[in-house]
Amino acid sequence: MSLSSPATEAARTPVALAPALVDEFIAVRHDIHRHPEMAFDEHRTAQLVAEQLRSWGYRVTTGLGGTGVVGQLVRGHSGKRLGLRADMDALPIVEETGLPWSSCHHGVMHACGHDGHTAMLLAAAKHLAQHGAFEGTLNLIFQPAEEGAGGALKMMEDGLFERFPCDAIFAMHNMPGYPQGRLVFRSGPTMASSDYVTVTVRGRGGHGGMPHRADDPLVAASSIVMALQTIVSRNTDPLQPVVITVGAFNAGHANNVIPDTAKLEIGVRALDPAVRRATEARIKALVHAQAESFGVQADIDWRPGYSVLVNSEAETRFALNVALRHFGAERVNPNGAMLTGSEDFAFMLERVPGCYLFIGNGADGEPGACMVHNPAYDFNDRNIGIGAAYWVALTQDYLFPAP
């Protein structure tokens, strides 16, 4: 479909959700928050989502990617097809909010707001089923295992887009640091790729007092750590963001013993696919060269993670215009910053054009400003109504009724 159709450009009355509906899904959000579930274990959450969608008349498919749920609502005979996605999984964090709806599962917490994302999309789903004015196919995708386990890929491997084709797909994530309810957009590369690397340096252990009789892997690994820092400062275009983090360095157990091995755990992030490939090649070359210079061997286990998340230009412009029409320029940021966090919605965007947007959870000093993946984080309930209203507006503008 054309994203610049006159019907989508016309001014519309702002979407207004009933206060009772918003309150209902704030309660749903609290319920999901109280019962967090880790990747591919979202059985209770998936059942809640499926039961609610069925009760509103959606055709529901469960089990995609393990615990994924898709609710489909078809109206009229239009061939237009829209996908909206929310994530459902929690994190292995001990909650410290002290809120009445705190996690009842010690060590598991909705510390990234996926409870809120699910509740926003469910609220929109109910309103659209009962009051929505659209014509076409609406596919609501509730995804498991976003937090590092690649639930998007699992759903796609199970035939997500073959069974539920989409002409465009959209997702929304809360973002502390932006004012509550602010809608933030960015076209092009928006979130970083993520790769995970284990470097095992193998030398020859020995007595700490006679280092000349050993080949010290710890010194070699230390040199590798320092040399890795030169990739960003000397091998990468200063205008191209790259992050290389050595998060773990494990070697030895005593002060008078040179160990046989040392191990580094490294995280690598980039915001351009070509830079990502170049960084991988440079890391591998540098690690082997450093190891050789110390007379030891380095083995590299490179594990590709999520792709660079790239928002397509036309769909991002459309999503931005929806926000401007329905919420006003004062509540919209049209050019948000790139982020070095990663998101597996990137895989869906490699298959289907679309946009991943953000909703402010609270600026610094405001409620909701605590960063995600923190034990004190909580999704801002005031975003339930705003996020749901945005999904309703986007759906009705994209799947506008035929004249």
N, C-alpha and C positions, 0 to 999 in steps of 0.2 A: 504494500500500500504506500501511497505518498504520505510522507510525514508533514507536508506543507499544505494539506487539503484545506480549502476555505472553511470547512466545518471545524477544523481544529484551531484555526486562527481566530475564529469569532470569540468575542467576549462571552463569558459564561458566569452564571451566578455561583459564587463560592460554595463548595460543598459544605454542608452543615450536618454533622452527625448528632443524633439524639444524645443528650447527656447521659441518659440511662444506658445507652449502648456503650458509651465510653467507660462508664463505671463498671459495667459487666465485664469488660475485657481488661480493665485494671485488675479486677479480682481474678480473672483467668491468668494474667501475668504473675500475680502473687502465688497462685497455686502451682504453676510451672516452676517458679523460682524455689518454692519449698521442696520440690521433688526433682532436683536436677539429675540428669543422666548423661553419662559419658558417651563418646563416639561409638556408634553402632549399637548402643544399648538404650536408645531412646524409645523403649517400648511403651511406657505409660504416656509419654508426650505424644507419640504417633497415634496411639489409640484415642486420646482426647481430641486431637486434630481431626482424625477420620470420622469420629462419631459426630462432631459438630458439623463438619461439612456435609455429611449425609443428611443430617436433620434439616439442612437448608436447601436440599435438592441438588447438590453437586453429585456427579458421578465420581466415585472415589476409587483410587487404585492404591494399594498398600504394598510394602515389601520391595520397592525399588531401591537398589543400593543397600539392601538389608532392612532398614527401618524408615526409608523415605516414603512420603505420601504425596500423591497428586490429586487435587480436586479439580474437576473440569465442569464448566458451565457453558452451555451452547445456547445461543439465542438467535433466531432468524436464520437466514440462509447465506449470510456473508461468509466469504472465505478468509476473513481477517483472523489472525491468531496471535494472541498475546500471552506471554509468560511472566509471572511475578514469582520471585523466590524469597523464602525466609529460611534461616538455619535454626536448628533445634538443640544442638549439643552443648554441654557444660564443660568445665575445666577441673583439673585435679588441684583445687585450692581450698584451704580451710577458710570459711567465711568469717569475717570479723565485723560485719555491719551492725549486729545487735538488733536488727529490724524484726518486727513481728512475723514477717514472711521469710526469715532466714532459712537456709538449707537445713533439712532434717537428715541429710546424709553427710556425716563428717568426712571432710576431705574432698567433697565434690561441691562445686558452686557455679552458678551462672554469673561468672565474672566478666563476661563480654557482652551481655545484653541480648543473647539469643532468645531468652524468654520474652523480652519486649518485642523483638522482631516477629516472633511467632504470633504474639497477641495482636500486634498491629495488623498483620495480614489476615488473621481470623476476623477481626472487627470489620475490616473492609469486605471480607467475603460475605459476612452476614448482611451488611448494608446493601451490597451489590445484588445479592440473591433476592432481597425483599423490595429494594427500591431502585436498583440500577437501571439506567437507560443506556443500553448498548446493544450492538448487533455483531455477533461473531463468536469466537471461541476464546474463553478465558481459562488458562491453565495456571493453577496455583500450586507451586512446587515447594514442599516443606522438606528440606534437605537434612540428612544426618551428617555428623562427623566432619564439620568444617575445620575444626581445630587440629589441623595437621594430619588428619587421617584420609583426606581426599574423598569425602563423601560425594562431591559433585561428579568426580570421575566414575565412582561406583554406580551412581544413578545413570550416567551416560552409557556405561558398559551394559547396563540392564535395558538399554533401548529407550531412554527418556525422550529424546527428540524424534526418534522414529515413531514412537507410540503417541507422543504429544507434540507434534510439530509446532514451532513458534516462529513467527516472522520477526519478532523482537522480544527481548527479555530484559527485565529490570530487577534490581535488588537494592536494599537500603540497609545501612549500618549506622548505629548511633556513634557519635564522636564527641567525647569530652574535650573541652577546650574551645568549642564553638558555643555561642549562646543557645540556650535551650530552645528547640523548635526551629532553629535556622536550617534551611535546606541548602546543601552545599554540592556543587557540581564541578566536574572537570572532564574535559574531552582529552582523548589520547591516553598515553601511559599515566596511570593513576596510583597503582600500588605495585610494590616490588615483587620480583621473583624471589624464591627462597630455595637454596641448595644447602645440603648438609654433608660435611666432609669429615672423615676420620683419617688422620695421618698416624701411622704406626712406624716409629723410628726404631730400627733393629741394629744394635751394636754388639759389643762384647763386654760383659760385666767384669768386675774385678774389685780389688781392695781399694778403698778410698784413699789410702796412704800411698798407693803405687799406681796413679792414673795412667802412667806411660805403658802399663801392661794391659790396658783396657782400651776399648773404643767406645767413648762415652756418648750414648744416645741422648742423654739429658742436655748436654751442652749443645749438641746439634739441634735438638728440638727447640731449645731456647733461641738459637740463631734463626731458626725458621720463623718463630713467632715475631721476632723483630723485623725480619726481611719482608714478611707479609704486609707490614704497614707501608712499605714503599710502593705497593701496587696502586693504592689509591692516590698517594701523593706524587708518584712519578710515572706511572704507566697508564693512567686513566685521564681522559679529558676532564678538566675541573668542572665543566658544566654538566657532566653526566654522573648522577649520584651512584655510588657503590659503597656497600658496607661489608667489611670483612671482620668478623668477630671470633677470636679464640675464646671459647667459653669454658673449656676444661683442659687442664694439663695434668696428666697423671704419670708419675714415674717414681720408682723406688719406694723404700720403706725405712731406711736407716741412714744415719749421717756418715757412716764409714763404709758403705757398700755402693759401688757404681752398678746400676741396674743393667739388665740386658736390653730392655725396651723402654720407650717413652711414647705416650699416646696423646695426641691433640684432637679435640673436637672443635670444629670450625663451622660457623654459619656465614653464608655468602648471600648478599642481596643486591639486586640491580634493577633499574627501571627502563632498560632497553635490552631487547633480546640479543642484539649484536654485542653489546657491552658485556652481557652475561656470558656469552660464549668466549669472548676475548679474556675475561677475567678468569674463567675456568682454565684456559690454556696457560695463562701466565702463572697461576697458582701451582699447577702441576709442574711446569718447567722450573720454577723457583724452588719448590720443595726438593725435587730430585737433585738440583744443582747444589743446594746447601748441604744435603745429606752426603753427596759425593765429596764435597770439600772437607768433610770431617771423617771420611772413610767409613761411613755407615750406610745402611740401606733404608729407604723410606717407601712404605707401601701406602697407596692412596685408595680409600674407598669413597667414591663420589656418588651421592644419592640425590638425584634431581627431586626438587620439591615442587612448589606451585609456580605457574608461569607468571610473567608480567601481566598485570591486569590492565587491559587497554579498552577504554570506552570508545565506541564508534561515534564519529562526529555527528551524523544525522540524528541518531537516537538520543544522544546527549543534548543536542539542541532542542529536540522535541520535549524531552523530560524537563529541561530548564524552562521552556516556554509554558509548560503546564504549571510549574511552580509560580512563575511570574503572573500568569493570568489569575490564578486562584488564591494566591497568598500575598502577592504584592512584592515589589522590589526590596522593600525594607526587611523582608524575612528571607531573602535569597542571597547566597554567595555564588556568583556565576563562574568563578575561577578559583576554586579551592587549591590548596597546596598538594603536591605529590606526597605520598606516604611510603615509608620504607617497611611498613607492615605488609603482610601477604594475605591472600584471600583466594580460596579455590573456586570462587565464582569466575575467576579468570579463565578456567577451562571451558565453562559454558559460553563465555564471550568469544572464545576461539571458534565456536561452532555457530553461534547465533549473534547477530549484532544487538547491541544493547548498551545499558548504562548502569553503573554501580554508583549510587549517590549516598550522601551522608545527611544525618539529622543531628543537630547539635544537642548534646546531652547536658550542657551547662558550661559556661565560661569560667575561667579561674575565679575563685571566690564565691561562685554560685553553687547551689545544690546540683549534684550530677557532674561536677568537674573532676572528680577522682578518675584517674585513667583506668581503662579496661585492663584485665588480667591482674587486678589488685584485690587483696582480701577485703578492702573497704568499699569497693565499687558497688553501685546499684543503678539499674536502668531508671531513667527519669519517667515516672508515670504520666507526667504532663504531655509526653510525646505520643502516648497511645492514640489520642484523638487526632493529633496533627498528622502522624504517620499514616493512620488509617484513611483520613480524609484525602491525603495526597494520593494514596493508591486508588481510591474511588475516582478522583479527578482524572488521573492518568488513564485509567481503564476506560472511562466514558469518553475522553477525548480521543483515545486511540481507536476504540471500537465504536465510533460515533454511529448512530442509527442512519441507515440509508434514507435519503430524502424521499 
